Amino acid sequence: MPHSAASDRAGDRIHSLLVVCVLAVASLVIAFLGAGPARVSATELLGDPRTPGDAAFIASHRGGGATAPENTLPAVAAALADGFGYVEVDVALTSDGHPVLMHDSKVDRTTDGAGRLADLSLAEVRRLDAGAWFDPLYTGTRVPTLAEFLDLLDDSGGRAIIELKGTWDAAAVDRALDEVAARDLERRIAIASFDARTLALSAAGSEVVSRLLILKHVPKDVVTATEQAGVRGIIVDRKAVLARPEIVDQLHEAGARVVVYTLNKDAQWDAVTALGVDGIVTDDPHMLSEWQNTYADHG
């Protein structure tokens, strides 16, 4: 049944309130337990706040899906080798609780298998071909585990935004954070999610690893929401930023950063660069990089 615009707005307000409440509670718990290692600052993780016209950092969407099969090691390796600011990947859980790189809830689109990822074991997922659909050259490419991705990231010296998709419990979040800590990557990755509970669990599991709140709609008081959530910034839909451009300066003044998703055209890049956003998630990082160079020459 379709929802009215009014009910959609009410739902957005309720979700935004839940995000604030859940993450605020997590922040209080961490504070109560005592001080831990120094947290990563927004500047350390995402750079100085941009001003209008400054080049935003580039985050290669789904591991670099324009040049190789999305969320696979060949795609990630290519993006890291090209030196883009961040590689962005999606991580979800198999039926037996193993984190693997996968965007969709089903494996149908990006593998030769079928069904929900959450219904498949790791062994079943590892038998799937995740490359042939993109190009025969990638036939036999497997769905990588989070550990394999982190090994590649560690070797590269690069940075990553890891979106946790689907339902995660505390044990699963802790295991993922343990993998990050085992490679000393806490200061080179950010955990991102739409889900308030997942971010709260991440906050409880690590005081060092930064978090980014993904938003399709912007809360009325986005600064307060961000501060109470204890996140380093937001990853937000382009249309939401263009509808309320003042939030970029407001969040910068509060020490937070603004990353916009997923922009693939020069007109889109131009509009958000003019606002001074800090990062752009794109499927075509090479073209965005070339556009930024041209923009700098003629800006």
SEKOLLUM-858125 format. One record per residue (C-alpha): residue number from 1; residue in three letters; z, x, y. Coordinates in Angstrom, 1 decimal, always signed. Layout:
# residues N
{NUM,ALA,{Z,X,Y}}
...
END
This chain:
# residues 299
{1,MET,{+0.0,+0.0,+0.0}}
{2,PRO,{-0.9,+1.5,+3.4}}
{3,HIS,{+1.8,+2.2,+5.8}}
{4,SER,{+1.8,+1.3,+9.5}}
{5,ALA,{+1.8,+3.9,+12.2}}
{6,ALA,{+5.3,+2.8,+13.2}}
{7,SER,{+6.7,+3.2,+9.7}}
{8,ASP,{+5.0,+6.7,+9.4}}
{9,ARG,{+6.7,+7.7,+12.6}}
{10,ALA,{+10.0,+6.4,+11.4}}
{11,GLY,{+9.6,+8.3,+8.1}}
{12,ASP,{+8.8,+11.5,+10.1}}
{13,ARG,{+12.0,+11.1,+12.1}}
{14,ILE,{+14.0,+10.6,+9.0}}
{15,HIS,{+12.5,+13.6,+7.3}}
{16,SER,{+13.1,+15.8,+10.4}}
{17,LEU,{+16.7,+14.6,+10.5}}
{18,LEU,{+17.2,+15.5,+6.9}}
{19,VAL,{+15.7,+18.9,+7.4}}
{20,VAL,{+18.2,+19.6,+10.2}}
{21,CYS,{+21.2,+18.3,+8.4}}
{22,VAL,{+20.6,+20.0,+5.1}}
{23,LEU,{+19.8,+23.4,+6.6}}
{24,ALA,{+22.7,+23.2,+9.0}}
{25,VAL,{+25.1,+22.7,+6.1}}
{26,ALA,{+23.6,+25.7,+4.4}}
{27,SER,{+24.1,+27.8,+7.5}}
{28,LEU,{+27.7,+26.8,+7.7}}
{29,VAL,{+28.4,+27.6,+4.1}}
{30,ILE,{+26.9,+31.1,+4.6}}
{31,ALA,{+29.0,+31.6,+7.7}}
{32,PHE,{+32.1,+30.5,+5.9}}
{33,LEU,{+31.5,+32.9,+3.0}}
{34,GLY,{+31.4,+35.8,+5.4}}
{35,ALA,{+29.0,+38.3,+6.9}}
{36,GLY,{+26.4,+39.9,+4.7}}
{37,PRO,{+23.5,+42.3,+5.3}}
{38,ALA,{+21.8,+42.2,+8.7}}
{39,ARG,{+19.3,+39.4,+8.9}}
{40,VAL,{+15.7,+40.1,+9.8}}
{41,SER,{+14.9,+39.3,+13.4}}
{42,ALA,{+11.9,+37.2,+14.4}}
{43,THR,{+10.5,+40.2,+16.1}}
{44,GLU,{+10.9,+42.5,+13.1}}
{45,LEU,{+9.3,+39.9,+10.8}}
{46,LEU,{+6.6,+38.3,+13.1}}
{47,GLY,{+6.3,+40.6,+16.1}}
{48,ASP,{+7.0,+40.0,+19.8}}
{49,PRO,{+6.3,+36.5,+21.1}}
{50,ARG,{+2.7,+36.2,+22.2}}
{51,THR,{+1.6,+35.1,+25.6}}
{52,PRO,{-1.5,+33.0,+26.3}}
{53,GLY,{-4.6,+34.9,+25.3}}
{54,ASP,{-2.8,+37.4,+23.1}}
{55,ALA,{-4.2,+37.9,+19.6}}
{56,ALA,{-2.1,+36.1,+17.0}}
{57,PHE,{-1.4,+37.7,+13.6}}
{58,ILE,{-3.6,+36.7,+10.8}}
{59,ALA,{-2.3,+35.2,+7.6}}
{60,SER,{-4.8,+35.1,+4.8}}
{61,HIS,{-4.5,+31.6,+3.3}}
{62,ARG,{-3.9,+31.2,-0.4}}
{63,GLY,{-4.0,+34.9,-1.0}}
{64,GLY,{-7.5,+35.3,+0.5}}
{65,GLY,{-9.5,+32.5,-1.1}}
{66,ALA,{-12.7,+33.1,+0.8}}
{67,THR,{-13.5,+36.3,-1.0}}
{68,ALA,{-12.0,+35.7,-4.5}}
{69,PRO,{-10.4,+32.9,-6.4}}
{70,GLU,{-7.5,+31.6,-4.4}}
{71,ASN,{-3.9,+32.6,-5.3}}
{72,THR,{-5.1,+35.3,-7.8}}
{73,LEU,{-4.5,+39.0,-7.8}}
{74,PRO,{-8.1,+39.9,-6.9}}
{75,ALA,{-7.8,+37.7,-3.8}}
{76,VAL,{-4.4,+39.1,-2.8}}
{77,ALA,{-5.5,+42.7,-3.4}}
{78,ALA,{-8.6,+42.2,-1.1}}
{79,ALA,{-6.6,+40.6,+1.7}}
{80,LEU,{-4.0,+43.4,+1.5}}
{81,ALA,{-6.6,+46.1,+1.4}}
{82,ASP,{-8.2,+44.7,+4.6}}
{83,GLY,{-4.9,+45.0,+6.4}}
{84,PHE,{-4.4,+41.5,+7.7}}
{85,GLY,{-1.0,+40.8,+9.1}}
{86,TYR,{+0.2,+38.6,+6.2}}
{87,VAL,{-1.0,+37.3,+2.9}}
{88,GLU,{+0.0,+33.7,+2.4}}
{89,VAL,{+0.5,+32.4,-1.2}}
{90,ASP,{+1.7,+29.3,-2.9}}
{91,VAL,{+4.3,+29.5,-5.7}}
{92,ALA,{+5.3,+26.7,-8.1}}
{93,LEU,{+7.2,+26.4,-11.3}}
{94,THR,{+5.9,+25.9,-14.9}}
{95,SER,{+7.7,+23.5,-17.3}}
{96,ASP,{+9.9,+26.4,-18.5}}
{97,GLY,{+10.8,+27.4,-15.0}}
{98,HIS,{+8.6,+30.4,-14.4}}
{99,PRO,{+7.2,+30.9,-10.9}}
{100,VAL,{+3.4,+31.3,-10.7}}
{101,LEU,{+0.8,+31.3,-8.0}}
{102,MET,{-0.7,+27.8,-7.7}}
{103,HIS,{-1.4,+25.5,-4.8}}
{104,ASP,{-2.1,+22.2,-6.5}}
{105,SER,{+0.3,+20.2,-8.6}}
{106,LYS,{-2.4,+20.1,-11.2}}
{107,VAL,{-4.3,+23.0,-12.7}}
{108,ASP,{-7.7,+21.1,-12.9}}
{109,ARG,{-9.3,+22.4,-9.6}}
{110,THR,{-8.7,+26.1,-10.0}}
{111,THR,{-8.7,+26.7,-13.7}}
{112,ASP,{-10.5,+25.6,-16.8}}
{113,GLY,{-7.4,+23.6,-17.9}}
{114,ALA,{-6.1,+20.1,-17.1}}
{115,GLY,{-2.8,+18.5,-16.3}}
{116,ARG,{+0.2,+19.0,-14.2}}
{117,LEU,{+1.5,+22.6,-13.8}}
{118,ALA,{+5.1,+21.3,-14.2}}
{119,ASP,{+4.1,+20.0,-17.7}}
{120,LEU,{+2.7,+23.4,-18.9}}
{121,SER,{+4.7,+26.3,-20.2}}
{122,LEU,{+4.1,+29.8,-18.9}}
{123,ALA,{+2.3,+30.7,-22.1}}
{124,GLU,{+0.0,+27.8,-21.7}}
{125,VAL,{-0.7,+28.6,-18.1}}
{126,ARG,{-1.4,+32.3,-18.9}}
{127,ARG,{-4.2,+31.2,-21.3}}
{128,LEU,{-6.1,+29.5,-18.5}}
{129,ASP,{-9.1,+31.0,-16.8}}
{130,ALA,{-8.5,+30.9,-13.0}}
{131,GLY,{-11.6,+32.7,-11.9}}
{132,ALA,{-14.8,+31.4,-13.5}}
{133,TRP,{-14.8,+28.3,-11.3}}
{134,PHE,{-15.2,+30.5,-8.2}}
{135,ASP,{-17.8,+33.0,-9.5}}
{136,PRO,{-18.7,+34.2,-13.0}}
{137,LEU,{-17.8,+37.7,-11.9}}
{138,TYR,{-14.1,+36.6,-12.0}}
{139,THR,{-14.3,+35.0,-15.5}}
{140,GLY,{-11.0,+35.8,-17.3}}
{141,THR,{-8.9,+36.1,-14.2}}
{142,ARG,{-5.4,+34.7,-15.0}}
{143,VAL,{-2.9,+32.7,-13.0}}
{144,PRO,{-0.5,+35.4,-11.7}}
{145,THR,{+3.3,+35.3,-11.9}}
{146,LEU,{+5.4,+35.7,-8.9}}
{147,ALA,{+6.6,+39.1,-10.3}}
{148,GLU,{+3.0,+40.3,-10.6}}
{149,PHE,{+2.3,+39.3,-7.0}}
{150,LEU,{+5.4,+41.0,-5.7}}
{151,ASP,{+4.5,+44.2,-7.6}}
{152,LEU,{+1.1,+44.2,-5.8}}
{153,LEU,{+2.7,+43.5,-2.5}}
{154,ASP,{+5.2,+46.3,-3.0}}
{155,ASP,{+2.5,+48.8,-3.8}}
{156,SER,{+0.5,+47.8,-0.8}}
{157,GLY,{+3.2,+48.0,+1.9}}
{158,GLY,{+2.0,+44.6,+3.2}}
{159,ARG,{+3.8,+41.4,+4.2}}
{160,ALA,{+3.7,+37.9,+2.8}}
{161,ILE,{+4.5,+34.3,+3.5}}
{162,ILE,{+5.5,+32.6,+0.3}}
{163,GLU,{+5.4,+28.9,+0.2}}
{164,LEU,{+7.6,+27.3,-2.4}}
{165,LYS,{+5.9,+24.1,-3.7}}
{166,GLY,{+7.2,+21.3,-5.8}}
{167,THR,{+10.8,+20.9,-6.9}}
{168,TRP,{+13.1,+23.9,-7.0}}
{169,ASP,{+16.7,+24.0,-8.1}}
{170,ALA,{+19.3,+26.6,-7.1}}
{171,ALA,{+18.8,+28.7,-10.3}}
{172,ALA,{+15.0,+28.9,-9.8}}
{173,VAL,{+15.4,+29.9,-6.1}}
{174,ASP,{+17.9,+32.5,-7.0}}
{175,ARG,{+15.7,+34.0,-9.7}}
{176,ALA,{+12.8,+34.2,-7.3}}
{177,LEU,{+15.0,+35.9,-4.6}}
{178,ASP,{+16.3,+38.3,-7.3}}
{179,GLU,{+12.7,+39.4,-7.9}}
{180,VAL,{+12.2,+40.0,-4.2}}
{181,ALA,{+15.4,+41.9,-3.9}}
{182,ALA,{+14.7,+44.0,-7.0}}
{183,ARG,{+11.6,+45.4,-5.1}}
{184,ASP,{+13.4,+45.8,-1.8}}
{185,LEU,{+11.0,+43.3,-0.2}}
{186,GLU,{+13.6,+41.1,+1.6}}
{187,ARG,{+12.4,+42.4,+5.0}}
{188,ARG,{+8.7,+42.0,+4.2}}
{189,ILE,{+8.5,+38.4,+3.1}}
{190,ALA,{+9.3,+35.0,+4.5}}
{191,ILE,{+10.0,+31.9,+2.4}}
{192,ALA,{+8.3,+28.8,+3.7}}
{193,SER,{+8.5,+25.2,+2.7}}
{194,PHE,{+8.1,+21.6,+3.8}}
{195,ASP,{+11.2,+20.7,+1.8}}
{196,ALA,{+14.6,+20.9,+3.5}}
{197,ARG,{+16.5,+21.3,+0.2}}
{198,THR,{+14.4,+24.2,-1.0}}
{199,LEU,{+15.0,+26.0,+2.3}}
{200,ALA,{+18.7,+25.3,+2.2}}
{201,LEU,{+18.8,+26.8,-1.3}}
{202,SER,{+17.0,+29.9,-0.1}}
{203,ALA,{+19.4,+30.2,+2.8}}
{204,ALA,{+22.3,+30.1,+0.4}}
{205,GLY,{+20.7,+32.6,-2.0}}
{206,SER,{+19.9,+35.3,+0.5}}
{207,GLU,{+21.1,+35.9,+4.0}}
{208,VAL,{+18.4,+38.5,+4.6}}
{209,VAL,{+15.2,+36.8,+3.5}}
{210,SER,{+13.7,+34.9,+6.4}}
{211,ARG,{+12.7,+31.3,+6.2}}
{212,LEU,{+9.9,+29.4,+8.0}}
{213,LEU,{+9.9,+25.6,+8.2}}
{214,ILE,{+6.5,+24.0,+7.6}}
{215,LEU,{+5.9,+20.9,+9.7}}
{216,LYS,{+3.1,+18.4,+9.9}}
{217,HIS,{+4.8,+16.5,+12.7}}
{218,VAL,{+7.1,+18.0,+15.3}}
{219,PRO,{+10.6,+16.7,+15.8}}
{220,LYS,{+11.4,+15.4,+19.3}}
{221,ASP,{+13.8,+18.3,+19.9}}
{222,VAL,{+12.1,+21.0,+17.9}}
{223,VAL,{+14.2,+23.8,+19.4}}
{224,THR,{+17.5,+22.3,+18.2}}
{225,ALA,{+16.0,+21.5,+14.8}}
{226,THR,{+14.8,+25.1,+14.4}}
{227,GLU,{+18.1,+26.6,+15.6}}
{228,GLN,{+20.2,+24.4,+13.3}}
{229,ALA,{+17.9,+25.1,+10.4}}
{230,GLY,{+18.4,+28.9,+10.9}}
{231,VAL,{+14.7,+29.6,+10.5}}
{232,ARG,{+12.7,+32.3,+12.2}}
{233,GLY,{+10.0,+29.9,+13.2}}
{234,ILE,{+7.7,+27.1,+12.2}}
{235,ILE,{+4.4,+26.8,+10.5}}
{236,VAL,{+2.9,+23.8,+12.1}}
{237,ASP,{-0.2,+21.6,+11.9}}
{238,ARG,{-2.8,+22.4,+14.6}}
{239,LYS,{-3.0,+18.9,+15.9}}
{240,ALA,{+0.8,+18.7,+16.4}}
{241,VAL,{+0.8,+21.8,+18.6}}
{242,LEU,{-2.2,+20.6,+20.6}}
{243,ALA,{-0.4,+17.3,+21.2}}
{244,ARG,{+2.7,+19.0,+22.4}}
{245,PRO,{+1.7,+22.5,+23.7}}
{246,GLU,{+5.0,+22.9,+25.6}}
{247,ILE,{+6.8,+23.6,+22.3}}
{248,VAL,{+5.2,+27.1,+22.1}}
{249,ASP,{+7.1,+28.3,+25.2}}
{250,GLN,{+10.2,+26.4,+24.3}}
{251,LEU,{+10.4,+28.0,+20.8}}
{252,HIS,{+9.6,+31.4,+22.3}}
{253,GLU,{+12.5,+31.0,+24.7}}
{254,ALA,{+14.8,+30.2,+21.8}}
{255,GLY,{+13.7,+33.4,+19.9}}
{256,ALA,{+11.5,+31.6,+17.4}}
{257,ARG,{+7.8,+32.0,+16.5}}
{258,VAL,{+5.0,+29.5,+16.1}}
{259,VAL,{+2.4,+29.8,+13.3}}
{260,VAL,{-0.4,+27.3,+13.0}}
{261,TYR,{-2.3,+26.2,+9.9}}
{262,THR,{-5.1,+26.2,+8.6}}
{263,LEU,{-7.7,+27.1,+11.2}}
{264,ASN,{-11.3,+28.1,+10.3}}
{265,LYS,{-13.4,+27.6,+13.4}}
{266,ASP,{-13.7,+29.5,+16.7}}
{267,ALA,{-13.0,+26.4,+18.8}}
{268,GLN,{-9.7,+25.9,+16.9}}
{269,TRP,{-8.8,+29.6,+17.3}}
{270,ASP,{-9.6,+29.5,+21.0}}
{271,ALA,{-7.4,+26.4,+21.6}}
{272,VAL,{-4.3,+27.8,+20.0}}
{273,THR,{-4.8,+31.4,+21.3}}
{274,ALA,{-4.8,+29.9,+24.8}}
{275,LEU,{-1.4,+28.5,+24.1}}
{276,GLY,{+0.1,+31.9,+22.9}}
{277,VAL,{+0.8,+31.0,+19.3}}
{278,ASP,{+2.1,+33.9,+17.2}}
{279,GLY,{+0.2,+33.5,+14.0}}
{280,ILE,{-2.9,+31.7,+12.5}}
{281,VAL,{-3.3,+30.8,+8.9}}
{282,THR,{-7.0,+30.9,+8.0}}
{283,ASP,{-9.3,+30.8,+5.0}}
{284,ASP,{-11.6,+33.2,+6.8}}
{285,PRO,{-9.5,+36.2,+8.0}}
{286,HIS,{-12.5,+38.4,+8.4}}
{287,MET,{-14.3,+36.0,+10.8}}
{288,LEU,{-11.1,+35.4,+12.7}}
{289,SER,{-10.5,+39.1,+13.1}}
{290,GLU,{-14.1,+39.6,+14.5}}
{291,TRP,{-13.5,+36.6,+16.8}}
{292,GLN,{-10.3,+38.1,+18.1}}
{293,ASN,{-12.1,+41.4,+18.8}}
{294,THR,{-14.8,+39.5,+20.7}}
{295,TYR,{-12.2,+37.4,+22.6}}
{296,ALA,{-10.4,+40.6,+23.6}}
{297,ASP,{-13.6,+42.1,+24.9}}
{298,HIS,{-14.5,+39.0,+27.0}}
{299,GLY,{-11.1,+37.4,+27.7}}
END
